[in-house]
Amino acid sequence: MSDQRPLAGLRVVELGQLLAGPFTGTILGYFGAEVIKVEPPTGDPVRQWREVRDGTSLWYHSLGRNKKSVTLDLKSERGQQVAFDLLCKADVVVENFRPGAMEKWGLGPEDIKATNPRVIYARISGYGQTGPFAHKPGYASVTEGYGGFRYINGEPGEAPVRPNISLGDTVAGIHAALGVALAIIQRHQSGEGQVVDVALYESVFNLLEGIIPEFDGAGVVREPSGSTITGIVPTNTYLCGDQKHVVIGGNGDSIFKRLMTEAGRLDMAEDPELAHNPGRVIHQEKIDKALADWCAQHSSREIIDTLEEARVPVGPIYSVQDMMDDPHYNARGMFETVEIDGKPLKIPAIMPKLSRTPGETHWPGAAIGAHNDEILGGLLGLTDEEIAAL
């Protein structure tokens, strides 16, 4: 049976390491593309990051899924020649080296375009391919700050808080995959490829909602607001009597009325000053105190059951164990099981969900160079001696 996934038949060559570029390749491979991952002979560093089992990180089995691993030394002349031949056979190139590195190796988009004008060349870097800061190294931690994302996180007056993930890298990978999909659609019309230029800082900048027009039009600088969100009330996290937190989103007008009625504050539910969001913003402290007092008198389960019955958005704060035990997560197919040396391992599914041509995991992250013979020999025609010499 032929592969019905939407990107089946598309050949992607992924160069680069760590997270942003490789996550782009993961998304494309999940939805059917043949992804050839070019690694140095020592492998992508992610293979050794965090929790390692039998010599390979558990994370890599998720990030490297569906990819064919080829090893090349891109700093050597012969490695660059072989990489050039490979890129000339690609539909899509994904790279996340510092700007200028690919050109130095003779592997930049103009080098490849001369032979392969249909190539879509996705470039991911901290600050983009142009501009005065293009040369700077840009890890997610730095670009999340530069992109405005870190400024609004945390408690007022305290150091900005980092989420315990490399969010900038992942969001950049999603933007790059979107850019590739758009470029594929355009290539069907023009027959030509193009460069997709993704910067980590611009990817987090793209999450800032109304922050730019609010500053330009009203001079308002949005500040960090702890567990609330500026200008929308009530939406907050509250500690319950069992020392567990719940998130309540009661900011719709009719929802607020039902929420405060269930909280035993009919006076606030019927108060005309609180009937609409602008008035609730003025009285945010009073509203949050009333809800905090109510939650403190009940368990988190009682609060959730009560508000769900009243059709008020509410939910728990989940750990990874909570997610994996949850019936809804499992019913929605949020976990897939792969086998590593005879041992089962759960990895996350990749979104979005497509009803007719869904993505899927065919194999977990492969061993370093596992596909050298198939790609270097079968696709590029190198002899066994030439592969060994590489």
Secondary structure, DSSP 8 states (H G I E B T S, - for coil): ----STTTT-EEEEE--SSHHHHHHHHHHHTT-EEEEEE-TT--GGGGSSSEETTEEHHHHHHTTTEEEEE--TTSHHHHHHHHHHHTT-SEEEE-S-TTHHHHTT-SHHHHHTT-TT-EEEEEESS-SSSTTTTS---HHHHHHHTTTGGGSS-TTS-----SS-HHHHHHHHHHHHHHHHHHHHHHHHS---EEEEEHHHHHHTT-TTHHHHHHHH-------TTSBTTB-SEEEEE-TTS-EEEEE--SHHHHHHHHHHTT-HHHHT-GGGSSHHHHHHTHHHHHHHHHHHHHTS-HHHHHHHHHHTT--EEE---HHHHHH-HHHHHTT-EEEEEETTEEEEEE--S---SSS----SS----TTTTHIIIIIIIT---HHHHHH-
